[in-house]
Amino acid sequence: MIRRLCALALLALPTPAAAEWHEASSAHFRVYSEQPVDRLTRFATELERFDKAIRLLRGDPDKPVGKANRVTVFVVDDTEAVQALLGRGGVAGFYRARAGGSLAFVPRHAGAANADDLDAQAILLHEYAHHLMFSMAPNAVYPAWYIEGFAEAMAATSFGKDGSVLIGNMPQYRAHSIMGANPLPVRSLLLDDPSEFDAMQNQALYGQGWLLTHYITFGKARQDQFGAYLLALNRGKSPAEAAAAFGDLGKLGSELERYKVSRLQGLRINPQAIGNPAVAVRALTPGEAATMDVRIQSKNGVSARTAPDVYAAARKAAAPFPKDPGAQIALAEAAFDADDFAAAEAAADRAIAADPKSIDGHVYKAKAQMATAQRAKDERPETWNAIRRSILVANNLDPQDPEPLILYFASFAAAHQPPGKDARDGLYSAFLLAPQDSGLRYATATMLLRTGDAARARTLLAPLAWQPHAAGRAKQARALLARIDAGDVEGAVRLLDSPPKAPAKS
């Protein structure tokens, strides 16, 4: 009931009369906001400068990102709107990693009430740092402390008016965790299983992870040892075996205690190195603007309880705009989520009629057709061949969009047909396009394992074993890795069919 009321409250939030929805489009982001154009442009520009700064820090080339794989940022009214979307309080913003477009939701006024509070900008930068880490080195194994420590080292980034970027600032909202009593000494940080941490240790993971990451990255200490440590982890060594690269951990802990009270400096990257990112801003069409609230709700995700209300709002908002592809796509998505597959297909057809190159139109047409066939238990080859033709149209329109590739593979399971090599290769290609989506990573790894490609399956599973916020999946990945490493591939496949239960939450 609370989630349903939150969804209704979000849809009913008033919009200032003078506000107008715009889209800022850049190489790595799409930002939707009712902010004034100059503020929206500045916000999108700073996100691109942040992306460039991290790539320069890590020495990673800026490879082209397909339009579908850009991060979409929805800037909503305030923190109350953010919390209504998430269904709980105490949050200033959040991010969802998804193939075909990861999503972030932040309020227009992103500042914290005081310096010790975690604000929306810090959350967005933290999560985008994760996004880049898993995109730039998709199969690298990183320990939990470094995954979170690196993201925190990037989260407090500041932007100069001259176009410079300062990374490595201390996050003031972690100051107590960094400077105060430490429930997570370096030995525990490096050796212990994060899934076993208590609440205080979980909080300390961020602060102490920041400190050790900062020491290595900006203090330029023990970098060779850190490289050897990561290499050992990536070769399958245990945390204790890998940590031996640091030598005496007590000495390392003493160094960190001295370092944290020294003059901690980050890195200023000058504007010449950052460059001047291109950002294009356009006003949304009347149909897109009218359906933006339901689009935000749908993209965030709905439940069986909230879907009917979002669908009702979508029908009302899209009705005046039958020839607006954006409005009809929003309606198609809401109708699909509410299990009205005929209406979803009809809306998708209207979107395609208005814009034959609408990838989302062809995707939702195929999704609706798949769901209709499954409901009717229609497994006729001609039915599924027609469905796959819609999917292939979407794929041909943008081969860099992972969603049609995922949908094509899924269509075989939906039809109770074994996927062919083209479908399996397509799923793997989708993973390569969106390695930050851990669900897609796991699905691809299991597909490889079932087809006997244990080596590639292991490569994809290894990073999942270290995920700090998915204890169940990390445990499953470790169990699969143990069987693969023991040469028991058949046992690993059996484990897929009877996975262990996720640990109970305390």
N, C-alpha and C positions, 0 to 999 in steps of 0.2 A: 504494500500500500504506500509506503514512504517513497519508494522509487517511482511509482506512478504519479504521486503528487508532485515529486521533483520534476518529472518530465513535463507535466502540465504547467507547472510554474515557469519552466524555461520557455515554453512556447508562448506563454502569456506575458513575458517580460516586455515592458514598454520600450519603444524605440523613439529617440528624439526626432522631432519632425524634420530637422535640418540634416539628419544623418543620412548618408548614402553609402551603400556597399560598393567597395572597390576590390579588385584583385591586383596584387603586386606580384609580378612574375620575374624570376631570375634563374640563374643556372641551376641552383640546388633547392630552391624554395618556391612555393606558391603561398601567398599570405592573403587571407580574406579578412577585411576589417571595415568598420564604419568610421575609422579615424580620418582626420583631414589628410588629404593626399600627401602633404609634405611630411607629416609624421609617419605615415605608412611607408613612404619611400625611404625615410631615414631608418626605420626599423628593419626593413628588408635589406637595405644596404649594410647595416651592421651585422646581420646574420651572415651575409656573404663574406664580409671581412673576417668574421669569426671562423668561417669555414677555411678561408685562405690561410689564416694564422696557424691553425692546427696542422694543415698540410705542410706549411713551411717548417714548423717545429719538428714534424715527424719525417720530413724529407720525402713526402709522398706526392707523386705527380697528380695533377688535377685531371683525371680521366673524365671524358664526357659522361654525363648522367642522362639517361632517357627521361623524357618529360614525365612519364608515369611514375618514375622512381624518385622524383623530388619530394621533399617533406612538405606536407600541406599544414599550414598554421592557421587555425581559426582564432581570431581575436574577438572575444565575446565581451559583454558589457562590463562585468565585474567578477570578483571572486565568488559571489553568490551564484552566478551563472555557471562558473566552472564547477562548483561543488554540486549544483543540481545535475550537471552532466555526469559527474562521477558517482553521484548517489551517496556522498558522505561529506562531512565537513572537514575543516583543518587542512585543506589543500589550496594552493595558489595557482596551480597549473599542472598539467600532466601530458604524457606522451604515449603513443601506441605504435609499436614497430609492426608494420604490415607490408607485405609484398604488394607492389602496385601503388605505393604511396603511403608512407608512414605519416602519422597525424600528431599534431600538438594542439593543445587548447590552453590559451592564456587570456587573462583579462586585459582590457585596454589600459588600465592603470596598473603597471607591473611592479611598482616599487613596494618595498616592505614597510611596515609601520615604523620599524627602527632597524638599525644596522644588524641586530642580533637575530632578526627574523629571516627565514628562507623566503625569498620572493620569487615571482613568476619568471623573471628573466633568468635567475640562477637555475631554476628547474629546467627551463628550455635549453640553456647552454649545456647543463649537465647531461641531459638526455641526448642532445645532438652530438656531444662528444662520444657517448656510447655508440650512437648511430655510425659515426665516422670510424671509430675503432674497429667495429665489426665489418664495415664496408671495405676499409683499406687493407686489412689483413684478415680476410674472412675465415681462414682455417687455423689461425694462430691460437695457441692455448695461453690464456692469461689467468693468473690467480685472482680470486675475488678482491683482495686488497688493492691490486693494481687496477682492476676494472673500475672500482669505485674511486680509488685515489686519483687516477688520471682524470676521471670525469669531474671530480671536485676541484682539481687543479685548474681546470678550464672554466668552471662554473662562475668564478668571480672575475672573469675577464672584464676589463673596462675599455671604453672606446674614446680616443682623443678626438677633439674637434678638427685636428689637422689630418685625420684619416689614419692615425697610428692605432695600434692595438696592443694593450698590455695584458699579457697572460701570466698566470702563476701567482696572482694576488691571494692572500689568505682569505678564505671565506669566513666572514665575521660570525656567521651563524654556526660555525664549527669551532669558534675560538675556545670555548670551554672544553670541548672534547680534545682539542689539540694541546692546550696549555694546562689543563687541570689534571686531576688524578686520572691515571690511565688503567682501565680494567683489561686492556688488551696489549700487553708488552709484545715486543717484536718477535719473540719466540712463538707466542700464540698466534700472532698475525701471520707468520710464515708457515707454521706447522699444523695448526689445528683446523678442523673441519668447520667452515662457517655455518653449516646447517645445524651445528650443535651449540652455537653461540646463544647466550641469553640476551635479553633486551638491551642491557647496558653495553654488552660487547658488540651487538649489532650496530648501535649508534657509534661506538668507538671505531668500528671498521672504516667509516667514512673519514673521520678526523685523522686517525693514525695512518690510514691508507694515503691520505693527502700528504702527511708529513714525510713518509718514506718515499713517496713518488716525487715530492718536491726536492728532497735531498738528492735523489739520484738525477733528476732532470735539470733542475735549476741550480742546485748546489754542486752539480757535476762531480759527485762523489760516488765511488764504487760502481761506475758505469760498466766497466769490463766484467765485474762480478755479477752485476744484474743481467748482462747479456748471457753469461754462462748459466745463470739460474733459469732464465727463460728457455734457453736451448735445452737444458735438462728436462724441464717440464714438457716441452714439445716432443722430446724423445721418449716420453712415457715414464720418466722417473718419478718416484714418490716425492711429496713435498719435503720430507726430511733429506732425501738424497739431493734434491735440487738446491735446498737451502745451504748445503755444505759449501756451495760456491762462495757464500759470504764469510766463511770462516767462523770465528767466535761470535755468536749471536749476542752474547752479553756485551761485548765491545761495540757492536753495531747499535745496540740499544742505548748505550752511554753516549755515543756520537749523536744519536737523534735527540737525546735530552739536551745536549749542548746546542745543537743546531736550532732547535725550536725557540731558544731565547736569544739567538743571534739576529742580525739584521737580515730578515728574509726578503730576498729580492726575486722578482719575476723576470720576464723578458719583454722588452718593448720592441715591437716590430714596426719599422718605419713605414710611412704611407707609400713610399716609392715601391717597396717590396709587396705591399698589399694590392696596390693598383686601385682602379676605380670601377667597381662592379657595375654591370649594366642591370638596371631594374626598369621594367616596363609596367605602367599602371593603367588599368582600364576600369571604367565604371561597369558594373554588372548590368545585364539587360533587366528590364522590369520583371520578367518572369523569373530570372535567377535570383533577384533581390527578394521577390515575394516568397520564394521557397527556401530562402537561406536558413531560416530557423529549423525547418524540418530536415534540411540537408545535414546540418550540424548534428542534430539528434540521431539521424540515421547513421552517419559516418562514425559517430562515437559507438553506436551499437544499441540495440533495443532488446527488450525481453518480451516474453509472451504477454506480459501484463501491459507494457508500455507501447508495443507495436500498434495496437488498434487506434490509440489516441493520436500517435504520430501520423498514421495513415489517414485518419479523418482530417487532420490539419493539412496534410499534403494535398488531399483531394480538393479542399476548399481553396488553398493557395494557388494550385496549378490550373484550376478550372478556367480562369480567364486567358490562359496562355497555351492553347493547344498546339501552336506552331513554334513554341520556344523550346529548343532541345534541352536546355539546362533545366527548365521547369519540369519537363516530361521525364527526364532522367531521375530527378528527385522524387517524382511520383512513382516511377517504376520501382525504385529501390524501396520506398515505403510500402508499396503494395506487395512486393515480394516478401518483405519482412513480416507482413501481416498474413501471408499465405494466400493472397488473392492473386494467383498466378496468371489468370486470364487478363486481369486488369494490368498486371505488370507487363505482360507481353504487348498489350495494346498501347500502353504508354511508351514502351521501347520502340514500337513501330512508328509512333508519331514522332519520336525523337529522330529516328533514322530517316523518315520522310523529310523532316526539316533540315537534317544534316546527315547525308549518307556516310560521312566519314566519322560519325560519332562512335568511338570505340565503346564507350559505356552503353550506348544504345544496343549494339550488337551483343555485348556481354550480358546485359540484362534480358535481352530476348532469348539468348541461349539458356540462361539460368532458369527463366520462367518455363521454357519448353522442357528442360530436364526435369524440373519439379513436377510438371504436369504429367510427363511420361511415367515418372516413378509412382505418382499417386494412382495412375491407371494401371500400373504394373505392365506397361507396354515395353517389351524388350525386342520389338521388331527391328531388324537391322536398318530398314529404310527410315524409321523414326529417328534413330540415333545418328544415322548418316546426315540427315537434314539438320539436326541439332549441331553436329560438328562443323557443318558448313558455315553456320553463323559464327562459331568460335574461330574458325580459320579466317573469316573476313576480318574479325577484330585483330587477330594476330598479324595479318598482312598489312593492316593499317599502321601498326606500330610493333615491329618485331622485338622492341626493347621493353615492352610492357609484359611483366610476368603473369598478370592475371589470366589472360587467355590461355597461356601455356599450362597453368595450374588447372584451369577449368577443363581443358582438353583431356588431361590425364584423369581427372576426377570423373569424367563422363563414362569411362570404361567401368569403373567400380559401380557407378550408378546403374549401368546397363547390365551388370553381372557378366562383363566380358573382360578377358585378360588384356591389359594394355600392351600394345605393340612397342617395338623399339623406338618408333618416332614419338610416341607418347612419353616413354621413359626418358628419352633424350630431352624432350621438351620440359619435363619437370626439373631435370638437372640444370637446364639452361635458365629456368625461372629462379632456381636457387642462386646461380651465379649472378643474376641480376639483382637479387634482393637477399643477400646473405644475413642481413640484420634481423630477418624474421625467423625467430628460433623455431616456431611451429613448422615453417616450410623446411628449415634445415633438418628437423627431426623426420618429417615425412619423406624427404629425399633420401636421408640416410637409411631409413627402413626399407624404402624401395630398392636401394642398392643392395642391402643385405639379403633381401628376399630373392634377388636375382643372382646371388653368388659373388657380388663384387665387394667382398669384405674389406679390401684395402681402402677403397674410396669411402665406404661406409664408416670405417674407423676415423678417417680424416675429418669427416663431417661431425661425428659424434664427440670427438675429443673436446672441442670448446664447450659443449653443453655440460660436460662433467664438472665444470668450474663455475657454472652460473650462480651468482650470489642470491638471486631472488626466485629460484624455481627448484626448490629442494627435491620435489618428486621427480621432475624430469632429470635433474642432475644425478640422482640416485639410479634411475633407470639407465642413463647413459653410462655410468660407471660399471653397472652390472653387465651391460652389453659389451663394453670394452674388455672387461675381464674375460668373457667367453671368447671374444675374437682373438685376444692375445694368447689364450690357451689353445688356439686352433680349433675350438669347438663352435664352428659357424652354425651348425645345425641346432646346437643348444641356444645360440643367440636368437635364431629365428623362432624357436619354441618360446623363448622369453617374450618375444614381441606379442605372441598370442595369449600370454598369461602374465602380464606385467605385474610387478609387486605393487602393493598398495602404497599410496603416498603417505608419508608420516603424518600422524595426527598433529593438529595445531595445539600448542599449549596455551 
